Structure formats: C-alpha cells, structure tokens
Amino acid sequence: WLLSRDGDETSEDDVREKRHSLNMKPVFKMVDTCASEFPAETPYYYSTYETENESVVSDRKKIMILGSGPNRIGQGIEFDYSCVHAVLAAQEMGYEAIMVNCNPETVSTDFDVADKLYFEPVFWERVIDIFEHEKPEGVILQVGGQTALKLGKRFVKAGIKIFGTAFEKIDFAEDRGEFSKLLKRLGIPFPEYGMARNADDAIAIADRVGYPVLIRPSYVLGGQGMRIAVKEEELRRYVVRILETHPENDFLIDKYLDNAIEVDVDSVFDGEQLHIAGIMQHIEPAGVHSGDSTAVIPPYSLSKLVIETIENYQKKIAKEMEIVGFLNVQYAVKDNEVFVLEANPRSTRTIPFLAKATQRPEAKIGVKVMLGAKLKEFDLESKLKNWAIKEPVFPFDKFPEVKKELGPEMKSTGESIYFMDNFDDERFRKPYEFKNLYLSK
C-alpha cells in the first residue's frame, strides 16, 4: 500500500515518513512489573500506538546507550557487560543514562540498571523515535557490537552526536582495504592483500600473494563468512558463499600467515595518552578466531622487542585514527616480525576478561574517556599477580553434529577465566599441547 518515491522497495524511512504525515507517532508505556497487584513505578518502557504517554522527560543532561540486541554466536553477553558499565560510567559523569535494548536475558535490561530503559528492538525506526522523545545530547554505539554500530551512518546523516571516536573513523577501520593503506602510510607491516568484488578478482589476488589466503568480508562480527583457502577451487566456492550472504560488501583477500602467533591488544586512547588494557597471546595459531582462542595475559613467549613493537604500533594507529576511547588491534607475529591483521575502534568481547584479570574497570575507563575524561584521572595499575587464561566455551555437547574444527569463523558461545601461577598448570598445558589439533581451513 506504500511505495517509495522511486518506485522501488519500501524503506524504513518511507514508512516512518508516511506515519508522521498521518500523525501516527508512538507513545511509551511503562511495563507493569507487578501485574497490577501493586502500583509499579519502574522506569521500564515499551512503545505502542495509543494516546497517553507515560514516559516523562526530565530536564537533566541525558545520553542514549544502544545495546547489543539478541545473543548469538559472535555477539553475546560480553557486550552486555560493556553496556552495563557504560551506563554506570555515564551516571558517574552526571548524565541520565537511557538504555535501549531488547534482550530480556541481559543485565542491561534489568529495570534498575539504567535511569530509563526502553525495551525495544535496536532498529533505526524505533531508536530515532526514542531519541526524538528524550532529546539526549548524543549516543554511545561502541559498546553494543555490530548491532549498534550498523546504525552509525543513520545517526551521522541525522546530525546526531556520536560520543567517542568519530564514526567515519570506525567505518574506515571496517573497510579493510582503506585501513591497509593507512598501515602502509605508517610503515606498519601487514599481510599482502587485495580487495575483491567477485571470484575472478579473488583468484587473481590469490595468484599474486600466494596460497593459502584468508578471505575476510567487511562489516561482519564473529568472523562470519571468513575462510582460509589453500587452492583455487576452495577459494571460488567460498567467494560464492560470501556473495550470497553479503552481496553488497567488498571482501579482502590477504596472505594467510601460517604458523604465526596471534596477539590481541585492547587499549584506551584519550588523544594524548595510551592505556594498554592487556596484551593477550593466543595459544592456538593465527587463523583461529580470537573468540575461539585460548588467550594468556601477560604474553608467555613474546620477546621484549616484540612487545615494545606492538605497543609502538598501537599508539601510532590510535593517533592516526584520532581514537577517543576504545581501540582493539589484532596482530600476528611470525619470525619475530609483527604484522597488523585488523583494528576495531570499539569495545570488544575481551574487555570483560581483562577487567576481571587486572581488576581495573576497563569498560568504565573507556566510556568515561569517550565522554571527555583523561586517562591521568584513573588508577591504571594492574592487580594481576601472575597469569590469567581466557578459555572459550563451546556448544559441542548440545550440538554434537557441529564440526569441532576451529578456523576464522567463530563457534564459541562464551568464555571463562582461570588464574595460574606457572606454565606447569594443566589448564595451560592441555590447550598448548593440542593447539593445532582442531585447526581447519
């Protein structure tokens, strides 16, 4: 019944514009947490199309925080941890914190966490209605994973402030081809690569850089669609799959560094000072998704020179990208040479692990820096005495038909932390001895 201006498919904006032209605007009702048995005064709202609006707007300075939506492989409870601590950080900075999320299984959707909770899907049409009702100073997207970040362009187009790193820089990091050009300009090594739009492009690039190659779609989380190909037939098959699921995205073909050590680094940058939250060395070889890897902090076999090189590269990238807040960079170390694999200017799934390991509120620190605080205001001393291990949790017992081989596409559904005093500990020895056992293409 409704066509867009150009006669193509009806868009979300078309529907919203039509609604507004008919004065069909949602109101927000309070969730009755007591089922009418007692009066409920919980600031917990949902949208509906009626006449009375129960969400009273205050005159306090406000900030909106977008959650991560439904749990799934690649985006789970780790992001909710950062969302909750973002709320607490905003409140401590004097803001009224408004949380938008739709997952009842998370802590961020507990009605007593945020000052106001809107239990709504993290879709543009719903989010912008809430924004126009509350009129906050801006939004925080960097703690909600890709669900929140995918709305970034819409906020920029609407002229809405995004706190922290400018969204064009976040988007720039997702464009793996452009990011590789930045690394080249900074003199930072990275695997040989090429950007492809089809199978012929991919094969030409693979012939140039040499097999095996890693296929990386842009704008995905949890390594979705990433594959390692060792020959042309496999490469062609994987590219067809990617184009079926992500037809609008270019994808990167880069040289796979076999037998390399992968290193994950989370940090916070305030424009002047860099705080490295943790340098995590993976036990499994490069090529296994970071969410599926067993990681150790501090590194157990990297040389002092390699660690200093990583710290130097981290600061160079943070400065060049004008980071304000979180920056995660993944490295591969081969023959003592450090290569950059990718950068993520946002909170990642390893932030909760690092916070527990070091006993520093890493998520709070990052969000407060996004809101204008400086790192010199915080106690950044680590309380970690020896080593901590991040262990992935897999659903193989529940899904026995799933292949157990690990690769660049994430399969774990959670993680645990374990503290150890030395490397004779079985929790380290077992994954170390079998680190290559489940590596797949």
C-alpha positions in Angstrom: 0.0 0.0 0.0 3.0 2.3 0.3 5.6 2.8 -2.4 8.9 4.7 -2.1 9.5 7.8 -4.2 11.5 6.0 -6.8 9.1 3.0 -7.1 11.5 0.6 -5.6 11.1 -1.4 -2.4 9.6 0.5 0.6 12.2 1.5 3.0 12.1 2.0 6.8 12.3 5.8 6.2 9.4 5.7 3.8 7.2 4.0 6.3 8.2 6.4 9.1 7.7 9.5 6.9 4.2 8.2 5.9 3.3 7.6 9.6 4.4 11.0 10.6 2.4 12.6 7.7 -0.7 10.9 9.2 0.4 12.0 12.7 0.9 8.3 13.7 3.5 8.6 16.3 4.2 6.1 19.1 3.8 6.7 22.8 5.7 5.0 25.5 4.1 2.9 28.2 5.6 1.8 31.5 5.9 -2.0 31.9 3.7 -3.2 34.8 6.3 -5.3 36.6 3.7 -6.1 39.4 0.9 -7.3 37.1 -1.5 -4.7 38.6 -1.2 -6.3 42.1 0.7 -3.2 43.3 1.4 0.2 41.8 4.6 -0.1 39.6 7.0 2.8 39.3 9.8 1.2 37.3 11.4 3.3 34.5 10.9 0.5 32.0 9.1 1.4 28.8 7.9 0.0 25.5 6.3 1.8 22.5 2.8 1.4 21.3 0.2 3.4 19.3 -2.2 4.9 21.8 -2.9 8.4 23.2 -1.4 8.6 26.7 2.4 8.8 27.0 3.7 7.5 30.4 7.4 8.4 29.8 8.0 11.7 31.4 11.1 13.5 30.0 13.4 15.1 32.6 15.4 18.3 32.2 18.7 16.6 33.1 21.5 16.1 30.6 21.0 12.7 29.0 22.9 10.2 27.0 21.5 7.2 25.0 23.3 3.9 25.0 22.5 1.3 22.4 22.6 -2.4 23.5 23.7 -5.4 21.5 20.3 -7.0 20.9 19.8 -10.8 20.9 22.6 -13.1 21.9 24.1 -15.1 19.1 27.5 -16.6 18.2 29.9 -13.7 17.8 27.9 -11.3 19.8 27.0 -12.3 23.3 26.9 -11.4 27.0 30.4 -9.9 26.8 29.0 -6.9 25.0 26.2 -6.6 27.6 28.9 -6.3 30.3 30.3 -3.2 28.5 26.8 -1.8 28.1 26.1 -2.1 31.8 29.4 -0.4 32.7 28.7 2.3 30.1 25.5 3.1 31.9 27.4 3.3 35.3 30.1 5.4 33.7 27.6 7.9 32.3 25.8 8.1 35.6 29.0 8.8 37.4 29.7 11.6 34.9 26.4 13.2 35.8 24.3 12.0 32.9 20.9 10.5 32.9 21.6 7.1 31.2 18.9 5.9 28.8 19.4 2.3 27.7 17.8 0.9 24.5 17.9 -2.9 24.2 15.6 -5.8 23.5 17.1 -8.9 25.2 15.4 -9.9 28.4 18.3 -12.3 29.3 20.8 -9.5 29.8 21.7 -7.4 32.8 21.4 -4.1 30.8 17.7 -4.8 30.5 17.2 -5.1 34.3 14.9 -2.1 35.1 17.1 -0.9 38.0 20.4 -0.6 36.0 19.7 2.5 33.8 17.8 5.6 34.7 15.4 4.8 31.9 15.2 1.6 29.9 13.4 1.3 26.6 12.7 -2.3 25.8 12.8 -2.0 22.0 14.5 -3.7 19.0 17.7 -1.9 18.1 16.3 -0.8 14.7 16.6 2.7 13.4 12.8 3.4 13.3 12.4 2.6 17.0 15.7 4.2 18.1 15.1 7.5 16.4 11.5 7.7 17.9 13.0 7.3 21.4 15.8 9.8 20.6 13.3 12.5 19.4 11.2 11.9 22.6 14.1 12.1 25.1 16.3 14.5 23.2 19.6 13.3 24.7 22.9 15.1 24.0 24.1 12.1 21.9 24.5 8.4 21.7 27.1 5.7 22.6 27.4 3.0 19.9 30.8 1.4 20.6 29.7 -0.9 23.4 26.8 -2.7 21.6 28.8 -4.6 19.0 27.8 -4.6 15.3 24.1 -4.3 16.1 24.6 -0.7 17.4 27.4 0.2 15.0 25.4 -0.6 11.9 23.1 2.4 12.8 26.1 4.8 12.9 25.6 6.2 9.4 22.0 6.9 10.1 22.9 9.0 13.2 25.6 10.9 11.2 23.1 11.6 8.5 20.6 12.8 11.1 23.2 15.2 12.6 23.2 13.3 15.9 26.3 13.4 18.0 28.1 10.1 18.5 30.4 10.2 21.6 33.9 8.9 21.3 35.8 8.2 18.1 34.2 9.8 15.1 32.0 7.4 13.2 33.9 7.9 9.9 37.0 6.5 11.6 35.1 3.5 12.9 33.7 3.0 9.4 37.2 3.5 8.0 38.6 0.6 10.1 35.8 -1.7 8.8 36.9 -1.0 5.2 39.8 -3.4 5.2 41.3 -2.0 2.0 41.4 1.6 3.3 42.8 0.5 6.6 45.6 -1.4 4.9 46.5 1.9 3.1 46.8 3.6 6.5 49.2 0.9 7.7 51.3 1.3 4.6 51.5 5.1 5.2 52.6 4.5 8.8 55.2 1.9 7.8 53.5 -0.9 9.7 53.7 -4.4 8.2 50.6 -6.2 7.2 49.9 -9.3 5.1 49.8 -8.8 1.4 46.2 -8.3 0.3 43.8 -7.2 -2.4 40.1 -6.1 -2.4 37.8 -8.2 -4.5 34.2 -7.9 -5.7 33.9 -11.3 -7.4 35.5 -14.7 -7.8 37.8 -13.6 -10.7 39.2 -10.7 -8.6 39.8 -13.1 -5.7 41.6 -15.7 -7.8 43.8 -13.0 -9.4 44.8 -11.6 -6.0 45.4 -15.1 -4.6 47.7 -15.9 -7.5 49.6 -12.7 -6.8 50.0 -13.1 -3.0 50.3 -16.9 -3.0 48.2 -19.6 -1.2 47.0 -20.1 1.4 44.8 -17.0 1.6 42.3 -15.6 4.2 39.0 -14.3 2.9 37.6 -11.5 5.0 34.2 -9.9 4.4 33.9 -6.3 5.7 31.3 -5.3 8.3 30.9 -8.7 10.0 31.2 -9.8 13.6 32.4 -13.1 14.9 34.4 -13.8 11.7 31.1 -14.5 9.9 32.0 -15.8 6.4 35.7 -15.7 6.9 37.6 -18.7 5.4 41.1 -20.0 4.7 41.6 -21.3 1.2 44.6 -23.4 0.1 43.7 -23.8 -3.6 41.7 -22.1 -6.3 38.7 -24.5 -6.2 38.2 -23.8 -2.4 38.6 -20.0 -3.0 35.9 -19.9 -5.7 33.5 -21.9 -3.5 33.9 -19.7 -0.5 33.6 -16.5 -2.6 30.3 -17.7 -4.0 29.0 -18.3 -0.4 30.1 -14.8 0.7 28.4 -13.1 -2.3 25.2 -15.0 -1.5 25.1 -13.7 2.1 26.9 -10.3 1.7 26.3 -9.2 -1.9 26.8 -5.5 -1.2 30.2 -5.9 0.6 33.7 -5.9 -0.9 35.9 -8.5 0.7 39.6 -8.7 1.5 41.9 -11.5 0.2 45.1 -11.5 2.2 48.1 -13.8 2.6 47.5 -16.2 5.5 50.5 -16.3 7.8 50.7 -19.9 8.8 52.4 -20.9 12.0 52.3 -17.3 13.3 51.4 -16.3 16.8 48.3 -14.2 17.1 48.1 -11.4 19.7 45.0 -9.4 20.8 45.5 -5.9 22.3 42.8 -3.8 23.9 43.6 -0.2 24.7 42.1 3.2 25.5 43.3 6.4 24.0 42.4 9.9 25.1 44.2 11.9 22.3 47.4 12.1 24.3 48.0 9.1 26.5 47.6 5.4 25.5 46.5 2.9 28.2 47.0 -0.7 27.1 44.4 -2.8 29.0 46.1 -6.0 28.0 48.3 -7.8 25.5 46.8 -11.3 25.1 48.8 -14.0 23.4 46.8 -16.8 21.8 47.8 -20.4 22.3 46.2 -21.5 19.1 48.0 -20.4 15.9 46.9 -17.4 13.8 43.8 -18.3 11.8 41.6 -19.3 14.7 39.1 -16.7 15.5 40.1 -14.6 18.6 36.7 -15.6 20.3 37.6 -19.3 19.9 41.2 -19.0 21.1 42.7 -19.7 24.5 44.4 -16.4 25.4 47.0 -15.7 28.1 47.8 -12.4 29.7 50.6 -11.3 30.0 52.2 -12.9 27.0 54.1 -16.1 27.8 56.7 -16.3 24.9 56.9 -13.0 23.2 60.2 -11.2 23.4 60.6 -7.7 24.9 61.4 -6.3 21.5 58.1 -7.7 20.0 56.1 -6.4 22.9 57.6 -2.9 22.5 56.9 -3.0 18.8 53.3 -3.9 19.4 52.9 -1.0 21.9 54.5 1.4 19.4 52.2 0.3 16.6 49.2 0.5 18.9 49.9 4.2 19.7 50.7 5.0 16.0 47.4 3.6 14.9 45.4 5.3 17.8 47.0 8.7 16.9 46.5 8.4 13.2 42.8 7.3 13.5 42.2 10.0 16.2 40.8 7.5 18.6 38.8 8.7 21.6 38.0 5.7 23.8 38.5 2.0 22.9 40.9 0.6 20.3 41.4 -3.2 19.8 44.1 -4.3 17.3 44.9 -7.9 16.3 48.5 -8.8 15.4 50.3 -11.8 14.0 53.9 -12.4 15.0 55.9 -14.5 12.5 59.7 -15.0 12.8 59.7 -12.1 15.3 58.2 -9.7 12.8 54.9 -8.1 13.9 52.0 -7.8 11.3 48.7 -6.0 11.9 45.7 -8.0 11.0 42.8 -5.7 11.8 41.7 -2.8 14.1 38.4 -2.3 15.9 37.7 1.1 17.4 35.1 -0.1 19.9 34.7 -2.2 23.0 35.4 -5.9 22.2 34.5 -9.3 23.8 37.8 -9.4 25.6 37.2 -6.2 27.7 35.3 -8.2 30.5 38.1 -10.7 30.6 40.8 -8.0 31.0 38.7 -6.2 33.7 38.4 -9.4 35.7 42.1 -10.3 35.2 43.6 -6.9 36.1 40.8 -5.7 38.5 40.6 -2.5 36.5 37.2 -1.2 35.4 38.3 -1.2 31.7 34.8 -0.6 30.2 34.1 2.3 32.6 37.5 3.9 31.8 36.9 3.6 28.1 33.4 5.2 28.2 34.5 8.0 30.6 37.3 8.9 28.1 34.7 8.9 25.3 32.7 11.4 27.5 35.7 13.7 28.0 37.7 12.3 30.9 41.5 12.0 30.6 43.5 8.8 31.5 45.6 10.6 34.0 42.5 10.8 36.2 42.4 7.0 36.7 44.4 4.5 38.7 45.7 2.2 35.9 47.8 -0.1 38.0 47.1 -3.8 37.3 46.4 -6.1 40.2 47.2 -9.3 38.2 50.0 -11.2 40.1 50.9 -14.0 37.6 48.9 -15.1 34.6 45.3 -15.3 33.6 43.8 -17.5 30.8 40.7 -16.8 28.8 39.1 -20.2 27.9 36.4 -20.4 25.2 33.2 -22.3 26.0 31.8 -24.3 23.0 28.3 -25.7 22.5 29.5 -29.0 21.0 27.8 -31.1 23.8 24.5 -29.5 22.8 25.1 -29.7 19.1 27.1 -32.9 18.5 26.6 -32.7 14.7 28.6 -29.4 14.5 32.2 -29.9 13.3 34.7 -29.3 16.0 37.4 -27.8 13.7 38.3 -24.2 14.5 39.0 -21.5 12.0 38.4 -17.8 11.3 34.6 -18.1 11.8 33.7 -18.1 15.5 31.9 -21.1 17.1 32.2 -20.5 20.9 29.2 -19.2 22.8 31.1 -17.8 25.9 34.3 -17.8 27.8 35.7 -18.3 31.3 38.7 -17.0 33.2 41.3 -19.0 35.1 44.3 -17.7 37.1 47.5 -19.7 37.2 50.9 -19.4 38.9 53.1 -21.2 36.4 53.1 -23.0 33.0 53.0 -26.4 34.5 49.3 -25.8 35.2 47.1 -28.3 33.3 44.8 -25.5 32.1 47.7 -24.2 30.1 49.5 -27.4 29.1 46.4 -29.1 27.7 45.5 -26.4 25.1 49.2 -25.8 24.4 49.8 -29.5 23.6 46.7 -29.7 21.3 46.8 -26.2 19.9 47.0 -27.4 16.2 44.6 -30.4 16.6 41.3 -28.7 15.6 42.7 -26.1 13.2 40.6 -26.1 10.0 40.5 -24.3 6.7 
